[in-house]
């Protein structure tokens, strides 16, 4: 019983190399569930790419991958005073003056700046008050928004921070950037030839070629039902003749769980309303497909399996067959990753 992520490994690694060619010196990111592949696997792939620095989300993730990665580690989540310390060679992110002052002397740090994201970061006024004499300053970080509906220029935002850092008497030798295109990086490199702009990339690096990754679920049972037959925990009636398919993948894997999305335009909003309306009458499309047809959940997913309804007239799969499913990798925990 497995929920598998099958990799076209050669194609997947070719995509990684293309991203590295577009963003020389990029810092791979391995965090959370490892984009569905696991952080240990991503640390090994970062070694293969020759990356000297790997960014992880949290201190615990740094501890978990420390033995698998040959280079240096950068923790993206800002340090908070009172945290259990990491080895001083691990680079920590600081986003507040009190955090910078609380770190042990000699700690390696990247200073996060407050961008238009307005998530966290030091202000321009705080730059001159950073205790840089007690720390090993590895650079500054700018986490930029994905969308700019106001038409603002991300390069201009970065340039403003480079100027602010220089005005505070701090070194402008290295900036870590998130969500900046290669053309904009080129503009920055031409404008500031003495500054090393390094992109931190996760989703595009690991998941950018969706055709290289295929999620597969094992069929565990196939049960014929007639219209009106009751089934499942809640004893719903079958809407028509067909088959109930028990397949691997449930809430423990993240199947059926959905993160909120930002919706643009009328058509996506209309589709969202339609889905919500169907859910009120217990009709929910599953991410599973068989023979090119997306299937409905017969009932909400269980912890490790899901039950699907296949209408009559369609040839059912056999036990042991695999169904493809379209699931969000960053919220899915696969039982195994298979190299093909």
N, C-alpha and C positions, 0 to 999 in steps of 0.2 A: 504494500500500500504506500505509494509515493506520489508526492507532487514534485515534479522535476522541472528544472530549468535546463534546457538543452542548448548548448553553445555550438555554433559554427565557429570553432576556435580560430581558424586561420582568418576568416573574414572579420571576426571580432578584433583580433590583434592588428589586422591591417587598418581598421578604422582608428584604433588607438594611435598607430604610427602617423596617420594622416592628421590627426588632431595635434600631435606633438610637432609635426612639421609646420603647422599653421601657427602654433603658439610655442615657439622655442623657449625652453626653460620653464615650462608650465609645472605647477605643483599639483600632482594628483590628489584627489580628496577621497578618503575612505571613511565613511561614518554611518551611523545608524545600523541598518541591516546590511550594510555593504552593497546598497543598490540591488538587493536580491541575490547577490553573489557571495556575500560574506566578506568582512573586512580582512580576514587572513588571506583569502584568495586575492583580493585587490592589492594587498601589500606585496604579495609575490609577483603580481603583474607589474607593479611599480618598480620592483627590482629589475624585471625583464626590460622595462623601458629605460633603465639607467637613471631613474629619478634619484637625486640625492636628498630630496626632502619630500615627505609625505604629510599631508594635513589630515588630522582626525578630528572628530567632533568634540569628544570629551576626554577628560583625564583617564577615565576607566578604559576607553577605547585605546588610548596610548599605551596603557599597561598591557592590554590584550594583544596588541600587534608588535610590541617592542622586539620580541624574539624572531619575528618573521620578516622584518624590514631591515635592510642593511644600512640605510642612511639615517638621516635625522628626522625627528618628528616635531610637528607644529600642532598644538591644540587650538582649535578655532574658538571654542566657547571661552569667553573671558574668565580669567581667574577671579575668584572671590576670596577675600580674607577668611582664614579659618579652614580652608580646604586641606585635605591630606596632601602633603607635598609630593611632587614627582622629582626624579633626579634632575639636577640643575641643568644637565645638557639638553633636556626636553624644552623646546621653545614654547613659552606660554603667551597667550594673548591677554593684554590688559586694556580695559576700556574705561577705567575710572582712576582718578588720582590715588584714592585710598588703597586700591588694589595694588597699584605700582609700588606704593610705600610699604605695603605689607609683605611683599615678596622677599625672600632671603637675598642678601647682597650677592651680586654676581650672577643672578638669574638672567637667563636669556629671554628677551621679550620682543614681541611685535605689538606696537601700539595701534589699537583700532580707533579710527577717527569717526566722528558723528557725521555721516553723509545724509543725503536727502531721504535715505531709507528711514532715518529716525528710529533706529532700533536700539543701538547702544554705541558708545564711543566717546572719546574725549572731545571737548570743544576746542575751538581755536585759542580761546583764552587760557585753557589748561596746558597748552603745549609748553610754554615757558616754565611751568611749575613742575614738570615731570622730573623725578629724581634720577636723571640719566647717569649721574656720577656713580650711583650705587648699582646700576644694572648694565647688562650687555644688550644694547639696543640693536636688534636685528633688522629693523625697518618699520614701516607704517603700513596699515591695511585699510583699504577702502572697499566696503561692501555696498555695491551700487544697485539701484532698482532695475528690474527687468524691463518695465514699460515706462515710457516718458510721454504721457498724453499732453503735457504742456509744451512739448517740443524742445525742451532744454537739451543742451549738449553735454554728454557725459565727459567728454574730454575737457571741457571747460571746468566741470566740477573737480576733476582730478587736478587740473592745473592750479585751481584756487588753493587746493590743499598742499601742493608742492610749494607754492609761494608762501603759504602760512608756516609750513615747517621750516623753510629757509629763513623767514623773518624771525622765528623764535630761536635761531642759532643752532638748529638741530640738523643732523646730516640728512641729505635727500638722496642717498645712494641707492635705496631699495624701497619699492612700494609693491605690496601684494594687492592684486585687484581681483574682484569677482564681478562677473556679468558685463564684461567689456569685450566687444568684437575685435577681431584681428586688425581690421582697418583702423579702428580707433587707437589700438596699441601702436600701430605704425606711426600714426600722427604724433603720439606722445614720444615715441623713441626719436623721431626727427626733431622734436622741439626740445627734448632734454636728453642729449646724447650721453650725459654722465650718470644717468639714473637707470637702474635695472628695474624694469616693470615686469613682474611675474604674475601670471594668471593662475588662480586656483580654480581647477575644473574637476567636477565630479560627474554630473548627469551626462553631459555631452561626451565625455571621455569613455564612460562605461556603457551608456545606454543610447548613444547617438545613432547607432545603426540598428534599428529595431529588428531588421530582418535577420540579424545574426543571433537573436535570442528567441527561443520558442518555449513557452510554458506548456507542460503536458501533465494530464491527470490520468490516473489508472481507473478503469472501470472495474468495480468490485462486485457489483450485482446488477442483474437485469430482471425486472419483474413485470409481467404483463398485467394490465388492469383494464377493466371495462368501465364505461361511463357510469358514474355514480358510486363506484367502489370507494370505500373509505381507506385512508392510509395515513401514516405518519403520526407524530406526537399529538397533533391537534385533530386528527381524524377528518381532514377535509375530504371532499368528494372529488374524484377524478372528473375533469370537465368533458372528457371524451375517451374513447378507447385509445390505448397507447401503451407505453412502457414507463416504468419508474427506473431511472438509472442512479445507482449509488456510486459516486465517484470520489476519489481522494481530493482533499482540499476543503478545509472548513475555517471557522473563525480563528483557530489557533495559527493558521497559515496567513490570515488576513483576507481570506476569500469572503466576499460579501460585505466587507468593511470599506467605507469610502471616505476619503478626506475631502473637506470642502474645496470647491473650485471657484475661481473668479470667472463669472460668466460675462461674455461680451456679445452684444447683438440680440436681435429679436428671435432668430431661429433657435439658438441654444436655449434661450429662456423658455420658448414654447416647448421644446423637447423636455426640459426639466419639469415643466408643469404637467406634461403628459405622463412622465414617469411617476410623478407624485400622485397623480390621479389613479393610475393603475395600482400603485402600492396600497391605496386605501381599500381596494377590493382584493388584496392579497395576490396581485399579479406583478411579479418582479423578474425582469430578464436577468439571467445569470451571465457570467463571463465565459461560460463553456460553449463550445460549438461542436457539432457532429455533422459530418457530410456537408459542410458549408453552411449549416443552419445554426443560428444562435438559439440556445435552449432556455426555457423558463425554469426558475427554481420551483420545485414542487412544494417546498416549504422553506423557511429560513435555514441557512446552513447550520449544521451541527458543528461540534468542536473540531473534528478532524475529517469529516466527510460532508458532502452535499448530496441532496436528492434532487434530481432533475426530472422533468416530464418531457417525454418524447411522444408527440401525437401519433396516432395510428396512420398507417400508410407509409411510414418511413422505416427502412430496415434498421433494426437496433444494432448497436455494437455488441460484441461478445465480451464476456468477462476476460479481463486482461488486456483488452484494447486500450488505446490512449486517446484522450480527447484534448484538443488544443483549447487553451483559454487565454483571454485577453485581460491581463491583470496588471495593476500598477506595481512595478518592481520594488519601489521604495517602501511599499507597505506590505509586501508579501514575503513570507518566510518559507522558502522551499526546503523540502526534505533532502534534496541532493542537487548538485550541479553536474551535468554530464557533458563531457567534451566530445564533440563529434568531428 
